[in-house]
């Protein structure tokens, strides 16, 4: 298959880094001077509560710290290795957008120094917003580490994250294609936005991330131009993406993918995409699938899913290439982009075998305008064997509907 050849040959290459500014709010503060000094833990903590408004230097959060209040624009927070930190009405936001442009490079608002757990306290609203040059709102640790974000027992805590790079994910390339760790989300009400060339949750521009796992929560994610909402960045890769539950909205911006990889560069690859449950909406933009684009296998079961592909891209499947697609159950609605299959291959794209089980509860499929099959191959593309509810063969009409 061309797909295998594609993944082996399209290896990451360095891309040009662009200075990017995140628009957090309209406040502008002048005469910024960055300090690299850090505050020692016992100088600011009363018990384990840290009032961010009292800090006068950067702070390394320790295990069991509770962060509250608003941090000065000039400062940032790091999280010590293996620490669990709670956010309680915390604001960690770079208000001074213009002055931060060149003076705050490569400093996220929150930086994990290793494994880290962030708890969003019930009933609170927390804001994390980075500016400067390609800074993640929350930057995960390097390869081999994991960031876990958890809601409280009631799941009513809110977290809003905006990055001038990734929202939650890999930081800028500080070396030669830096490798970052895994991300796991277990609840909370979370809104994430990324900037150009970065994933909302996942990879940076030229910084790869590991596995992404979502087990629950009410999560709304918007990717940057040429970035996935959840998954890869413009010139960077992510590993496997697994969603086991929650209410998830993954919306791509221009030339981006809802969940998966990124089109039209030498990287932008992701691993397997598995959706085992939840209420999922995945929307691709120009040249981006709702789910897929440049990924390995796609497996969907036991969920309520709405997927829509952008121009030239499948709703579920490829823009460039993807592996096998298996839909084993659930309530599924899919719309394809123009010149692409709704489920299967994109315009000039390649996909593996497509299997839709007769165990599925309901499926509605609508192909986009132009050449391309409803389930199968896109215009000028290829796909493997197609098996739909026990019947072999591509679905060539405009729509396909099945209800058990």
DRENLO-170503 format. One line per 8 residues: for each residue x, y, z of N, C-alpha, C. Coordinates in steps of 0.1 Angstrom, whole numbers, plus 5000, padded with zeros to 4 digits. Example, Ala and Ser with C-alpha at 12.3 -4.5 7.8 and 13.67 -1.06 7.14 Angstrom:
5132,4943,5078,5123,4955,5078,5132,4967,5078 ~ 5128,4978,5071,5137,4989,5071,5129,5000,5079
% end
This chain:
5008,4988,5000,5000,5000,5000,5009,5013,5000 ~ 5004,5023,4993,5011,5036,4994,5012,5041,5008 ~ 5002,5038,5016,5002,5043,5030,5015,5040,5037 ~ 5019,5027,5036,5031,5022,5043,5043,5030,5038 ~ 5044,5031,5025,5055,5038,5019,5055,5053,5024 ~ 5043,5058,5025,5042,5072,5029,5048,5075,5043 ~ 5044,5066,5053,5048,5068,5066,5063,5066,5068 ~ 5069,5057,5060,5083,5054,5061,5091,5065,5055
5086,5072,5045,5094,5082,5038,5092,5096,5042 ~ 5080,5099,5048,5077,5113,5052,5082,5115,5066 ~ 5094,5117,5068,5100,5119,5081,5101,5134,5084 ~ 5100,5138,5097,5100,5152,5101,5112,5159,5096 ~ 5110,5171,5091,5121,5180,5087,5119,5193,5095 ~ 5129,5200,5098,5128,5213,5105,5120,5223,5096 ~ 5111,5230,5103,5103,5240,5096,5107,5254,5102 ~ 5104,5264,5094,5107,5278,5099,5097,5281,5110
5103,5287,5121,5095,5291,5132,5090,5305,5131 ~ 5078,5308,5133,5072,5321,5132,5069,5327,5146 ~ 5073,5339,5148,5069,5346,5161,5053,5347,5161 ~ 5047,5343,5172,5033,5342,5173,5028,5348,5186 ~ 5017,5355,5186,5012,5362,5197,4998,5356,5201 ~ 4996,5353,5213,4982,5348,5217,4975,5360,5223 ~ 4962,5362,5218,4954,5373,5223,4946,5369,5235 ~ 4951,5372,5247,4945,5367,5259,4935,5377,5263
4938,5390,5264,4928,5401,5267,4934,5414,5262 ~ 4928,5425,5265,4931,5438,5259,4941,5446,5268 ~ 4944,5441,5280,4953,5448,5289,4967,5449,5284 ~ 4974,5460,5284,4987,5461,5280,4995,5468,5291 ~ 5006,5461,5295,5015,5466,5305,5029,5468,5300 ~ 5035,5479,5303,5048,5483,5296,5060,5480,5305 ~ 5071,5482,5299,5084,5481,5305,5087,5468,5312 ~ 5084,5457,5305,5086,5444,5310,5101,5440,5311
5105,5435,5322,5119,5429,5324,5117,5415,5329 ~ 5123,5405,5322,5121,5391,5327,5132,5388,5337 ~ 5127,5381,5348,5136,5376,5358,5136,5361,5358 ~ 5148,5355,5359,5149,5340,5359,5150,5335,5373 ~ 5149,5343,5383,5149,5339,5397,5137,5331,5401 ~ 5138,5321,5409,5126,5314,5413,5124,5316,5428 ~ 5112,5315,5433,5108,5317,5447,5109,5303,5453 ~ 5115,5302,5465,5116,5289,5472,5102,5286,5478
5100,5273,5479,5086,5269,5483,5082,5274,5497 ~ 5091,5274,5507,5087,5278,5520,5086,5293,5522 ~ 5089,5301,5512,5088,5315,5513,5074,5321,5510 ~ 5065,5313,5503,5053,5318,5499,5041,5309,5503 ~ 5043,5298,5508,5032,5289,5511,5027,5290,5526 ~ 5014,5292,5527,5008,5291,5540,5001,5278,5541 ~ 5006,5268,5548,5001,5254,5546,5005,5250,5532 ~ 4996,5247,5524,4999,5244,5510,4992,5253,5500
4987,5265,5505,4980,5274,5496,4990,5284,5491 ~ 4991,5286,5478,5000,5296,5472,4992,5307,5466 ~ 4992,5319,5471,4986,5331,5466,4995,5337,5455 ~ 4991,5334,5442,4999,5338,5431,5001,5353,5430 ~ 4992,5361,5435,4993,5376,5435,5004,5381,5444 ~ 5009,5373,5453,5020,5378,5462,5034,5374,5457 ~ 5035,5367,5446,5048,5362,5441,5055,5374,5434 ~ 5068,5374,5436,5076,5385,5430,5087,5379,5421
5087,5365,5419,5096,5359,5410,5089,5346,5406 ~ 5095,5340,5396,5090,5327,5391,5089,5317,5402 ~ 5079,5308,5401,5077,5299,5412,5076,5284,5407 ~ 5083,5275,5414,5082,5261,5411,5072,5255,5421 ~ 5061,5251,5416,5050,5245,5424,5054,5231,5429 ~ 5051,5228,5442,5055,5216,5448,5043,5207,5450 ~ 5045,5194,5454,5034,5185,5456,5025,5190,5466 ~ 5012,5189,5463,5001,5193,5472,4999,5209,5473
5005,5216,5465,5003,5231,5464,4989,5233,5458 ~ 4982,5244,5464,4970,5249,5458,4973,5263,5453 ~ 4971,5265,5440,4974,5277,5434,4961,5285,5432 ~ 4962,5298,5437,4950,5306,5437,4954,5321,5434 ~ 4945,5329,5429,4949,5343,5427,4955,5345,5413 ~ 4958,5357,5410,4964,5361,5397,4979,5363,5398 ~ 4986,5356,5389,5000,5358,5388,5004,5370,5380 ~ 5015,5377,5384,5020,5388,5376,5023,5384,5362
5020,5393,5352,5023,5391,5338,5038,5387,5336 ~ 5047,5392,5345,5061,5390,5342,5066,5376,5346 ~ 5058,5368,5353,5062,5356,5359,5056,5344,5352 ~ 5061,5332,5355,5055,5320,5351,5057,5309,5362 ~ 5049,5298,5360,5049,5287,5370,5055,5275,5364 ~ 5063,5268,5371,5068,5254,5367,5062,5245,5378 ~ 5061,5232,5374,5056,5222,5384,5067,5212,5386 ~ 5071,5210,5398,5082,5201,5402,5079,5186,5397
5089,5178,5394,5087,5165,5390,5078,5157,5400 ~ 5068,5150,5395,5060,5141,5402,5050,5148,5412 ~ 5049,5161,5410,5040,5169,5419,5026,5169,5414 ~ 5016,5169,5424,5002,5171,5421,4998,5185,5426 ~ 4993,5193,5417,4990,5207,5420,4975,5210,5417 ~ 4968,5217,5426,4954,5221,5424,4953,5235,5420 ~ 4944,5238,5410,4941,5251,5406,4928,5255,5412 ~ 4928,5266,5420,4916,5272,5427,4914,5286,5423
4906,5289,5413,4905,5303,5408,4918,5310,5405 ~ 4927,5302,5398,4940,5308,5394,4940,5314,5381 ~ 4947,5325,5379,4948,5331,5366,4963,5333,5364 ~ 4968,5326,5353,4982,5326,5349,4982,5330,5335 ~ 4983,5344,5333,4980,5349,5319,4990,5360,5316 ~ 4995,5359,5304,5004,5369,5298,4996,5381,5292 ~ 4993,5391,5299,4985,5402,5294,4993,5411,5285 ~ 5006,5412,5287,5014,5422,5280,5018,5416,5266
5009,5415,5257,5011,5408,5244,5023,5413,5236 ~ 5023,5426,5234,5033,5432,5225,5047,5432,5231 ~ 5048,5435,5244,5062,5435,5250,5067,5421,5252 ~ 5058,5411,5253,5063,5397,5254,5068,5391,5242 ~ 5066,5398,5231,5068,5392,5218,5082,5386,5217 ~ 5092,5393,5221,5106,5389,5219,5113,5387,5233 ~ 5107,5391,5244,5113,5390,5257,5109,5378,5265 ~ 5099,5371,5260,5094,5360,5267,5094,5347,5259
5104,5345,5251,5105,5334,5242,5107,5321,5250 ~ 5100,5310,5246,5102,5297,5251,5099,5296,5266 ~ 5090,5304,5271,5085,5303,5285,5070,5301,5285 ~ 5065,5289,5287,5051,5287,5288,5045,5293,5301 ~ 5032,5295,5302,5027,5300,5314,5028,5289,5325 ~ 5026,5277,5322,5029,5266,5331,5038,5256,5324 ~ 5049,5252,5331,5058,5243,5325,5060,5231,5334 ~ 5057,5219,5329,5059,5207,5337,5074,5202,5336
5080,5200,5347,5094,5196,5347,5096,5181,5347 ~ 5085,5174,5348,5086,5159,5347,5071,5154,5347 ~ 5069,5143,5353,5055,5139,5355,5047,5149,5364 ~ 5035,5152,5360,5027,5162,5368,5013,5159,5367 ~ 5006,5162,5378,4991,5161,5379,4985,5175,5382 ~ 4976,5179,5374,4969,5192,5377,4954,5189,5380 ~ 4949,5193,5392,4935,5191,5395,4928,5204,5394 ~ 4917,5204,5387,4908,5216,5386,4898,5215,5397
4899,5223,5407,4890,5222,5418,4875,5225,5414 ~ 4866,5218,5419,4852,5220,5416,4847,5234,5419 ~ 4839,5239,5411,4833,5252,5413,4842,5264,5411 ~ 4854,5262,5405,4863,5273,5403,4865,5275,5388 ~ 4870,5287,5384,4873,5291,5371,4888,5294,5370 ~ 4895,5288,5361,4910,5290,5361,4914,5293,5346 ~ 4923,5303,5345,4927,5308,5332,4942,5307,5330 ~ 4946,5300,5319,4961,5300,5316,4962,5304,5302
4971,5315,5300,4972,5320,5287,4986,5325,5285 ~ 4993,5320,5274,5007,5323,5271,5008,5333,5259 ~ 5018,5341,5259,5021,5349,5248,5035,5347,5243 ~ 5041,5356,5237,5055,5355,5232,5056,5346,5220 ~ 5067,5339,5219,5071,5331,5208,5068,5316,5210 ~ 5057,5311,5204,5054,5297,5204,5054,5290,5217 ~ 5048,5297,5227,5047,5291,5240,5034,5283,5243 ~ 5036,5271,5248,5024,5264,5252,5017,5271,5264
5004,5270,5264,4997,5275,5277,5002,5266,5288 ~ 5000,5253,5287,5006,5243,5296,5015,5234,5288 ~ 5028,5235,5292,5038,5227,5284,5041,5214,5292 ~ 5039,5203,5285,5041,5190,5291,5056,5187,5293 ~ 5060,5177,5301,5074,5173,5302,5079,5166,5290 ~ 5092,5163,5291,5099,5157,5279,5095,5142,5279 ~ 5100,5135,5268,5096,5121,5265,5098,5113,5278 ~ 5089,5104,5280,5089,5095,5292,5082,5100,5303
5076,5112,5302,5068,5118,5313,5053,5118,5309 ~ 5044,5121,5319,5030,5123,5316,5024,5134,5324 ~ 5016,5142,5317,5008,5152,5324,4994,5147,5325 ~ 4988,5147,5337,4975,5142,5339,4967,5155,5344 ~ 4956,5157,5338,4947,5168,5342,4934,5162,5346 ~ 4930,5165,5359,4918,5159,5365,4908,5169,5370 ~ 4895,5166,5367,4885,5174,5374,4883,5170,5388 ~ 4876,5178,5396,4873,5174,5409,4862,5163,5409
4858,5158,5421,4848,5147,5421,4835,5150,5414 ~ 4831,5163,5414,4818,5167,5407,4820,5172,5393 ~ 4833,5174,5389,4836,5177,5375,4831,5191,5371 ~ 4830,5200,5381,4824,5214,5378,4835,5225,5377 ~ 4848,5221,5379,4858,5231,5378,4861,5234,5363 ~ 4864,5247,5360,4867,5251,5347,4882,5255,5345 ~ 4886,5252,5333,4900,5255,5329,4900,5260,5315 ~ 4905,5273,5313,4906,5278,5299,4921,5280,5296
4925,5274,5285,4939,5274,5282,4941,5280,5268 ~ 4949,5290,5266,4952,5295,5253,4967,5296,5252 ~ 4973,5291,5241,4987,5291,5238,4990,5300,5227 ~ 5002,5306,5227,5008,5312,5215,5015,5301,5207 ~ 5016,5289,5213,5019,5277,5206,5008,5267,5208 ~ 5011,5255,5213,5001,5246,5216,4993,5251,5228 ~ 4980,5246,5229,4973,5250,5241,4978,5241,5253 ~ 4976,5228,5252,4982,5219,5262,4990,5209,5254
5003,5209,5256,5011,5200,5248,5026,5203,5247 ~ 5032,5199,5236,5046,5200,5235,5050,5215,5233 ~ 5062,5218,5239,5067,5232,5238,5074,5234,5225 ~ 5081,5245,5223,5088,5248,5211,5100,5239,5210 ~ 5105,5238,5198,5117,5230,5196,5129,5237,5201 ~ 5134,5232,5213,5145,5239,5220,5158,5232,5216 ~ 5158,5222,5208,5170,5215,5203,5168,5210,5189 ~ 5170,5197,5187,5168,5191,5174,5156,5182,5174
5144,5187,5171,5132,5180,5172,5130,5174,5186 ~ 5127,5182,5196,5125,5177,5209,5113,5168,5210 ~ 5115,5158,5218,5104,5148,5221,5098,5150,5234 ~ 5085,5152,5235,5077,5154,5247,5069,5142,5251 ~ 5063,5143,5263,5056,5131,5268,5042,5130,5265 ~ 5034,5123,5274,5020,5119,5272,5011,5129,5279 ~ 4999,5130,5274,4988,5138,5280,4976,5129,5283 ~ 4971,5131,5295,4959,5123,5299,4949,5133,5306
4937,5133,5302,4926,5142,5307,4915,5133,5313 ~ 4912,5136,5326,4902,5128,5333,4892,5137,5339 ~ 4884,5144,5331,4873,5152,5337,4876,5167,5337 ~ 4866,5175,5341,4867,5189,5342,4860,5195,5329 ~ 4858,5208,5330,4852,5216,5319,4864,5224,5313 ~ 4868,5220,5302,4881,5225,5297,4879,5231,5283 ~ 4884,5243,5281,4884,5249,5268,4899,5252,5264 ~ 4903,5248,5252,4917,5249,5248,4918,5255,5234
4927,5265,5232,4929,5271,5219,4944,5271,5216 ~ 4948,5269,5204,4962,5269,5200,4964,5280,5189 ~ 4976,5283,5187,4979,5293,5176,4985,5286,5164 ~ 4988,5294,5154,4992,5288,5141,5003,5278,5142 ~ 5001,5267,5135,5010,5256,5133,5011,5246,5145 ~ 5002,5248,5155,5002,5240,5167,4989,5233,5169 ~ 4990,5222,5177,4977,5215,5181,4971,5221,5193 ~ 4958,5221,5194,4952,5225,5206,4956,5217,5218
4955,5204,5217,4960,5194,5226,4969,5185,5218 ~ 4982,5185,5221,4991,5176,5214,5004,5182,5211 ~ 5008,5181,5198,5022,5185,5194,5024,5200,5192 ~ 5037,5204,5192,5040,5217,5189,5042,5219,5174 ~ 5050,5229,5170,5053,5231,5156,5064,5222,5152 ~ 5076,5222,5158,5086,5212,5155,5090,5204,5168 ~ 5080,5201,5176,5082,5194,5188,5071,5183,5189 ~ 5076,5171,5189,5067,5159,5189,5061,5156,5203
5049,5151,5204,5044,5147,5217,5041,5132,5216 ~ 5038,5126,5228,5035,5112,5229,5021,5109,5228 ~ 5016,5100,5236,5002,5095,5235,4992,5106,5241 ~ 4980,5107,5236,4970,5115,5241,4958,5107,5245 ~ 4954,5107,5258,4943,5099,5263,4933,5108,5269 ~ 4920,5107,5266,4909,5114,5272,4899,5104,5277 ~ 4897,5104,5290,4888,5095,5297,4875,5101,5301 ~ 4874,5114,5300,4861,5120,5304,4863,5135,5305
4852,5142,5307,4852,5157,5308,4844,5163,5297 ~ 4841,5176,5299,4835,5184,5288,4846,5193,5282 ~ 4850,5189,5270,4862,5194,5265,4860,5200,5251 ~ 4863,5213,5249,4862,5220,5237,4876,5224,5232 ~ 4880,5220,5220,4894,5223,5216,4894,5228,5202 ~ 4901,5239,5200,4903,5245,5187,4918,5245,5183 ~ 4921,5239,5172,4935,5239,5167,4939,5251,5160 ~ 4952,5253,5158,4957,5264,5150,4957,5261,5135
4960,5271,5127,4961,5269,5113,4972,5259,5111 ~ 4970,5249,5102,4979,5238,5100,4982,5230,5112 ~ 4973,5229,5121,4974,5221,5133,4961,5213,5136 ~ 4962,5202,5142,4950,5195,5146,4945,5201,5159 ~ 4932,5200,5161,4926,5204,5174,4932,5194,5184 ~ 4931,5181,5181,4937,5171,5190,4946,5163,5182 ~ 4960,5163,5184,4969,5155,5176,4982,5162,5173 ~ 4985,5162,5160,4998,5166,5155,4998,5181,5152
5011,5186,5151,5013,5200,5147,5017,5201,5133 ~ 5020,5213,5128,5023,5215,5114,5035,5207,5109 ~ 5046,5207,5117,5058,5200,5114,5062,5191,5125 ~ 5053,5185,5131,5056,5176,5143,5045,5165,5144 ~ 5049,5154,5151,5041,5142,5151,5035,5140,5165 ~ 5025,5132,5166,5020,5127,5179,5019,5112,5178 ~ 5018,5105,5189,5016,5091,5190,5002,5087,5189 ~ 4997,5077,5197,4983,5073,5196,4974,5083,5203
4962,5084,5198,4951,5092,5204,4940,5082,5208 ~ 4936,5083,5221,4925,5074,5226,4915,5082,5234 ~ 4903,5081,5230,4892,5087,5237,4882,5076,5243 ~ 4881,5076,5256,4873,5066,5262,4860,5071,5268 ~ 4857,5084,5267,4845,5090,5272,4846,5105,5273 ~ 4835,5111,5277,4834,5125,5278,4826,5131,5266 ~ 4824,5144,5267,4818,5152,5257,4829,5161,5250 ~ 4832,5157,5238,4844,5163,5232,4841,5170,5219
4845,5183,5218,4843,5190,5205,4857,5194,5201 ~ 4861,5188,5189,4875,5191,5183,4873,5197,5170 ~ 4875,5210,5169,4873,5218,5157,4885,5224,5152 ~ 4888,5221,5139,4900,5226,5133,4898,5240,5127 ~ 4909,5248,5127,4909,5260,5120,4914,5258,5106 ~ 4917,5268,5099,4921,5267,5085,4932,5257,5083 ~ 4930,5248,5073,4939,5237,5070,4944,5229,5082 ~ 4934,5225,5090,4936,5217,5101,4927,5205,5102
4930,5196,5111,4922,5183,5113,4915,5184,5127 ~ 4904,5178,5128,4897,5177,5141,4905,5169,5150 ~ 4907,5156,5147,4914,5147,5155,4923,5139,5146 ~ 4937,5140,5148,4946,5133,5139,4958,5140,5135 ~ 4962,5138,5123,4974,5144,5117,4972,5157,5109 ~ 4982,5161,5102,4981,5174,5095,4986,5172,5081 ~ 4979,5178,5071,4982,5177,5057,4994,5186,5052 ~ 5001,5182,5042,5009,5191,5033,5021,5196,5040
5028,5187,5047,5042,5190,5051,5049,5176,5053 ~ 5061,5177,5057,5069,5165,5058,5067,5157,5071 ~ 5060,5163,5081,5057,5156,5093,5041,5155,5095 ~ 5036,5160,5106,5022,5160,5108,5016,5146,5109 ~ 5023,5136,5114,5018,5122,5115,5012,5120,5129 ~ 5003,5111,5129,4998,5106,5142,4997,5091,5142 ~ 4996,5085,5153,4995,5070,5154,4981,5066,5152 ~ 4977,5055,5159,4964,5050,5159,4954,5059,5166
4942,5060,5161,4931,5068,5167,4920,5058,5171 ~ 4917,5058,5184,4908,5048,5190,4897,5056,5198 ~ 4885,5054,5195,4874,5061,5202,4865,5050,5207 ~ 4865,5048,5221,4857,5038,5227,4844,5042,5234 ~ 4842,5055,5234,4830,5060,5241,4829,5075,5241 ~ 4818,5081,5245,4817,5095,5246,4808,5101,5235 ~ 4806,5114,5236,4798,5121,5226,4809,5130,5219 ~ 4811,5127,5207,4823,5133,5200,4818,5141,5188
4823,5153,5186,4822,5161,5174,4836,5164,5169 ~ 4839,5160,5157,4852,5163,5151,4850,5169,5137 ~ 4855,5182,5136,4853,5189,5124,4866,5194,5118 ~ 4869,5190,5105,4881,5194,5098,4879,5206,5090 ~ 4889,5213,5087,4889,5225,5079,4895,5221,5065 ~ 4898,5231,5057,4904,5229,5044,4916,5219,5045 ~ 4916,5208,5037,4926,5198,5037,4928,5191,5051 ~ 4917,5190,5058,4918,5183,5071,4905,5174,5073
4907,5162,5077,4896,5153,5080,4890,5157,5093 ~ 4878,5152,5095,4873,5153,5109,4881,5144,5118 ~ 4883,5132,5114,4891,5122,5121,4900,5115,5111 ~ 4913,5117,5113,4923,5110,5105,4934,5118,5099 ~ 4933,5121,5086,4943,5128,5078,4956,5119,5076 ~ 4966,5121,5084,4978,5113,5082,4980,5105,5095 ~ 4973,5094,5096,4973,5086,5108,4975,5071,5104 ~ 4976,5063,5114,4976,5048,5113,4962,5044,5113
4958,5033,5120,4945,5028,5120,4935,5036,5128 ~ 4922,5036,5124,4911,5043,5131,4901,5032,5136 ~ 4898,5032,5149,4888,5023,5154,4878,5031,5162 ~ 4865,5028,5159,4854,5036,5166,4844,5026,5171 ~ 4840,5028,5183,4829,5019,5189,4823,5026,5201 ~ 4810,5022,5203,4803,5026,5215,4803,5041,5218 ~ 4801,5049,5208,4801,5063,5210,4790,5070,5201 ~ 4787,5082,5204,4779,5090,5196,4788,5100,5189
4789,5099,5176,4800,5106,5169,4795,5114,5157 ~ 4799,5126,5155,4796,5134,5143,4809,5139,5138 ~ 4812,5135,5125,4825,5139,5119,4823,5145,5106 ~ 4830,5156,5103,4829,5163,5091,4843,5166,5085 ~ 4845,5163,5073,4858,5166,5066,4858,5179,5059 ~ 4869,5186,5058,4871,5198,5051,4873,5195,5036 ~ 4875,5205,5028,4877,5203,5014,4888,5193,5011 ~ 4885,5183,5002,4895,5173,4998,4898,5163,5009
4890,5162,5020,4893,5153,5031,4881,5145,5035 ~ 4883,5133,5039,4872,5125,5044,4867,5129,5057 ~ 4855,5126,5060,4850,5129,5074,4857,5120,5084 ~ 4858,5107,5080,4866,5097,5088,4875,5091,5078 ~ 4888,5093,5079,4898,5087,5070,4909,5096,5066 ~ 4912,5097,5054,4925,5103,5050,4922,5117,5043 ~ 4932,5125,5043,4935,5135,5033,4946,5130,5025 ~ 4957,5126,5031,4969,5121,5025,4968,5106,5025
4969,5100,5037,4969,5086,5039,4965,5082,5053 ~ 4958,5071,5054,4955,5065,5067,4955,5050,5066 ~ 4955,5043,5077,4955,5029,5078,4941,5023,5076 ~ 4938,5012,5083,4925,5006,5083,4915,5014,5091 ~ 4902,5014,5087,4891,5021,5094,4881,5010,5098 ~ 4879,5009,5111,4869,5000,5117,4859,5007,5125 ~ 4846,5006,5122,4835,5012,5130,4827,5000,5135 ~ 4828,4997,5148,4823,4985,5153,4809,4987,5160
4805,5000,5163,4793,5002,5169,4791,5017,5172 ~ 4779,5020,5177,4776,5034,5181,4766,5040,5172 ~ 4764,5053,5174,4755,5061,5165,4764,5072,5158 ~ 4765,5070,5145,4776,5077,5137,4769,5086,5126 ~ 4774,5098,5125,4770,5106,5114,4783,5112,5108 ~ 4784,5111,5094,4797,5115,5088,4794,5123,5075 ~ 4800,5134,5073,4800,5142,5061,4814,5143,5055 ~ 4815,5140,5043,4828,5141,5036,4830,5155,5030
4842,5159,5028,4845,5171,5021,4845,5169,5006 ~ 4846,5180,4998,4845,5179,4984,4856,5170,4978 ~ 4853,5162,4968,4863,5153,4961,4869,5143,4971 ~ 4862,5140,4982,4867,5130,4991,4856,5120,4994 ~ 4859,5108,4999,4849,5099,5004,4845,5105,5018 ~ 4832,5102,5022,4828,5105,5035,4836,5097,5045 ~ 4836,5084,5043,4845,5075,5051,4854,5068,5041 ~ 4867,5070,5043,4877,5064,5034,4888,5074,5030
4890,5075,5017,4902,5082,5012,4898,5097,5009 ~ 4908,5105,5009,4907,5119,5005,4911,5121,4991 ~ 4911,5133,4986,4915,5137,4973,4929,5133,4970 ~ 4932,5124,4961,4945,5118,4958,4950,5111,4971 ~ 4941,5107,4980,4946,5100,4992,4945,5085,4992 ~ 4951,5079,5002,4951,5065,5003,4946,5061,5017 ~ 4938,5050,5017,4934,5044,5030,4934,5029,5029 ~ 4935,5023,5040,4935,5008,5041,4921,5002,5040
4918,4991,5046,4905,4985,5046,4895,4992,5054 ~ 4883,4992,5050,4872,4998,5057,4862,4988,5061 ~ 4859,4987,5074,4849,4977,5079,4839,4984,5088 ~ 4826,4983,5084,4815,4988,5093,4807,4976,5097 ~ 4807,4974,5110,4801,4962,5115,4786,4963,5115 ~ 4779,4951,5114,4764,4951,5116,4760,4953,5130 ~ 4769,4954,5139,4766,4957,5153,4764,4972,5156 ~ 4766,4980,5145,4764,4994,5147,4749,4997,5149
4746,5007,5158,4732,5011,5161,4726,5019,5149 ~ 4733,5029,5145,4728,5037,5134,4740,5045,5128 ~ 4739,5046,5114,4750,5053,5107,4743,5061,5096 ~ 4747,5074,5094,4743,5082,5083,4756,5088,5077 ~ 4757,5086,5064,4769,5090,5057,4765,5098,5045 ~ 4771,5110,5043,4768,5119,5032,4782,5123,5026 ~ 4783,5120,5013,4796,5124,5006,4796,5139,5002 ~ 4807,5145,5000,4808,5158,4995,4806,5159,4980
4806,5172,4975,4804,5174,4961,4816,5169,4953 ~ 4814,5167,4940,4825,5163,4932,4828,5148,4932 ~ 4838,5143,4925,4841,5129,4924,4846,5124,4938 ~ 4843,5112,4941,4846,5106,4954,4834,5097,4958 ~ 4837,5086,4965,4826,5077,4968,4821,5081,4982 ~ 4809,5075,4985,4803,5078,4998,4812,5070,5009 ~ 4814,5058,5007,4823,5050,5015,4833,5042,5006 ~ 4846,5046,5007,4855,5040,4998,4867,5050,4995
4869,5052,4982,4880,5061,4978,4876,5075,4974 ~ 4885,5084,4976,4882,5098,4971,4887,5099,4957 ~ 4885,5111,4951,4889,5114,4937,4904,5111,4935 ~ 4907,5103,4925,4921,5100,4922,4928,5093,4933 ~ 4920,5087,4942,4926,5080,4954,4925,5065,4953 ~ 4929,5059,4964,4929,5044,4965,4924,5040,4979 ~ 4917,5029,4980,4914,5023,4993,4915,5008,4992 ~ 4915,5001,5004,4915,4987,5004,4901,4981,5003
4900,4969,5009,4887,4962,5009,4877,4969,5017 ~ 4864,4970,5012,4853,4977,5019,4843,4967,5022 ~ 4839,4966,5035,4828,4957,5040,4819,4966,5049 ~ 4807,4968,5044,4797,4976,5051,4785,4968,5055 ~ 4783,4966,5068,4772,4958,5074,4770,4945,5066 ~ 4781,4937,5065,4781,4924,5059,4781,4924,5044 ~ 4781,4935,5037,4781,4935,5023,4795,4941,5018 ~ 4801,4934,5009,4814,4938,5004,4812,4947,4992
4820,4958,4991,4820,4967,4980,4818,4981,4984 ~ 4824,4990,4976,4824,5005,4979,4809,5010,4977 ~ 4806,5020,4985,4793,5026,4984,4794,5038,4976 ~ 4788,5038,4964,4791,5049,4954,4781,5060,4953 ~ 4770,5058,4960,4759,5068,4960,4763,5081,4968 ~ 4753,5090,4968,4755,5102,4975,4754,5100,4991 ~ 4745,5091,4995,4743,5089,5009,4742,5074,5012 ~ 4744,5071,5025,4742,5057,5030,4736,5058,5044
4725,5051,5046,4719,5051,5059,4716,5037,5063 ~ 4719,5034,5076,4716,5021,5082,4712,5023,5096 ~ 4701,5016,5101,4696,5017,5114,4693,5003,5118 ~ 4698,4998,5129,4696,4985,5134,4682,4982,5139
% end
